[in-house]
Amino acid sequence: MIRKTDPETIAPYLKDASNFAEGQASEVVIPETREELIGFLKENQNPITLAGAGTGLTASRVPLSGIVVSLERFKKMDPVLNGTIRVGPAVTLKALQDHLENSGWFYPPNPTEWLASIGGTLATNASGARSYKYGTTRQFVLAADIALADGRTVSVQRGVTIDQPLRLDDGSTIDFPPVNFKSPDCKNAAGYFVQPEMDWLDLFIGSDGTLCIFTECTLQVLPAPADFLSGILFMEQEEMCWQLLETIKSSSSPMISPCSLEYFDYRSLQRLKQKFSNIPDRACAALFFEQDIDKQGEYDLYLETWYEFLEKEKVLLDDSWFSQGPKDIKKFNDFRHELPLMINEENSRLGRVKMGTDLAVGDNYFRRMMEFYRDQLTTSGLDYVMFGHIGDNHLHINLLPDTKQIPLARETYAKLVDRVLRWGGTISAEHGVGKLKKEYYHKMIGEQALAELREIKKSMDPQGRLGLGNLF
């Protein structure tokens, strides 16, 4: 086991992509085996924060005190077996996709940050652009080996439900506490997932580093599509893009069934022009779509079907981009990922704490959500960009205030949260809660539910050692 106590060697573990600057820890512990980890946990009495890869945006991995535990040595990847693959928590999404390349299999969840660790994506139930069709990380986890804060262990299997006690490897059991709270029905990554008769596994996924440590997991992979058709569709008005989305979602054609639907507002396109100069000047909005194609040789048929479908819509077809091969698909995905990278770089350079929403609502509120966002943001006078997973009614609004505008930005953020919660939505659809969204999370679930969720935490971690400051 590696133990770091020198402040200089600890420093890299005190930050993440959120730019939260209040991290402090007395030591970093890096076990090299599961046995070393368990031995440490059984002896430890200090608060523990799990390091992850540092790509998170809510400061979940930033320690407030105590010890950082990093599983960076847990990078095992097995071959695919019957559509499943066993991986360690430190394996990155990129490493997993590289491992699967040319294997005939693929792992659908594709969060923007490909250097995120698998363990981190389980901790936050991460998703990504393809969640519109394939869902979130939770849908692709079949089993997980976990360790609790006191060193007890269990392999949690899909199908073991909370109506029966969770039996640990040492023979002890944990009962699921009485809970009336139920997670919202929209895409959601805010706090503990709770639904009647759910699997125990679903509780641990999305628990933000507060209930367990993932030491290995079994993921489901799917047969790789024969091809992808992708395109970036430009429109002259933002409302045209909203209408197009509704038309796509209501289509009954199996060839108009995208796995990704991503939105870019006018301000996003203006920034992206720095790197993509061929964005048409008259475009005020864009929709990125990606269509998976099952059978080899059907690309042209799908392209023709999409083109005929879009001819009836208010799309700048002659100025829009359609993939013609793997290079175009990569270019369009780079387009999709470039904006958050640009904003994160800008925030880091200016020392600005990220003020980005992660809100989502159900389908019934989509149009009202878009109109409300536009009205509130325009009225505020703040600089901002709005982009993201419009197919899931889940957009990222990045508020970009100068120092004097920070109170205004917080006030605007709060207004957006209040309205989304009034519509039964969530304050976090993919990034988790961590330390930065606790205020909104508590408002979302209320005091009674918060007390119930604390009982869940207490049943797993009675001393409150794991994830100090996250969620609670």
C-alpha positions, 0 to 999 in steps of 0.5 A: 500500500502506498501512503502519501503524507507530504503536502505536495503529493497530497495536493493533486487529490484536493481538487477536481473539475469543479474548481472547488478550492476548500480541499484538505486531507492529512493523507492519501492511501493508495491500496494495490489490492482489495485485501489491502483496502479492506485491511485499511478500512477495518483499522481506520477511524478517520473520514474517507473521501474517494478520489476518483479521476477528478473529472467530477463537477460537484466537488464530490472527490474534494476532501474536507478533512481526513484521508483520501482513498484512491483506487487508481491501481484497480485497472483490471479489465477482463475479456467480454464473456456472454455480453458482460465485462468485469472491470476495476473502478479505475478503468477510464471510459476511454480505456474501456472503449479502446478495449472493446474496439473491434471486439463486436461489442460496445458500452453505450453510456458515453459521458462527455468526459472520457477520462472519467473512471468507471467507479466515478460513473457508478458513483454518480450514475453518469450518462451522456449523449446516448442516454436518450435511447440507451439510458444511464450507467445504472441500466448497464451495471449487472453486479458490483463488489463493494466494501463498506466504510468498516471493511465489510464486503459484499458482491451485490447482484442484479435481482436482489431486492430491498424487500430482503436483507442485504447479506454481507460476506461475514454473515451480517445483514443490513435491512433497508429502512422504512422510506416514503421518499421516491425518486423523480420519474425523469432522468435523475442523478440526485442522491440516493435512488429509491423506488419500491421493490428496487434492487439493492444494486440501484441504491449504491449506484448514484450514492455519490461516494457516501455508502460504499467503495466499488472494488470491481463491477460487471457491466453489460455490453451490447453488440456494436452497431454496424454503423452510425449516421450522425449530423448537425442540423442548423436552424434560424430560430431556437423555436424551430429546433424545439419543434423539430425535437418534438417531431423526431420524438413522435416519429414512428419510423424505425429509421428515425430513432436516434440514440443521441439528441443534443442541443446548442443555442445561439451563444453556444454556436458563437463560441464554437465558431472559434474552432468550427468556422464553417458554422453558418452565420444565420444559424441560431440553434443546432441539433446534433443527432446520432442514429445507430444502424444495425445492419451493414450496408444500410447507411445510405438508406438511413441517410436518405430517410433522414434527409426526406424527413428533414425536408418537411422541417424548418432546417437549413439543410444545405448548410447542415452537416451529415457524416460520410464516414468515420472521420466525420463521425469523430468530427461531429462528436468532437463538436459535441464535446468541444463546448464544455471543454472550452467553458471548463478551460475558460473557468479554470483560466479565470479562476471561476467556480463553475455555475452550471445547471444539471436540471431536468424535467419530464416530457410534459414540461419540455416546451414550458421549460425551454420558454422559461429558461430563455425568458429568465436568462435573457432578462438576467443580462448574464452571459451564458451558454445553453446546450446538452441532452435535449432529448431527455429534457436535460440541458446544461446552462452555464452561467458565466458571471463576472465577479460583480455578477455572482449574486445575480447568477446565484439568484438566477440559478435559484429561480431556475431550480424553483421552477423545475422543482415545481414541475417535479423535476430534478436538480441533477440529471447526471453529475450528482450532488456532491458538495456544490448542489446540496442546498438545491438537493435539500430543497428538492427532497424536503426535510422528511425525505432528507431524514429518511435518506440519512437513515439509509446512510446510517445503516451502511456507514453508522460513523458517517466516515464515507464522503464527508460533506457529500449530499448531507 
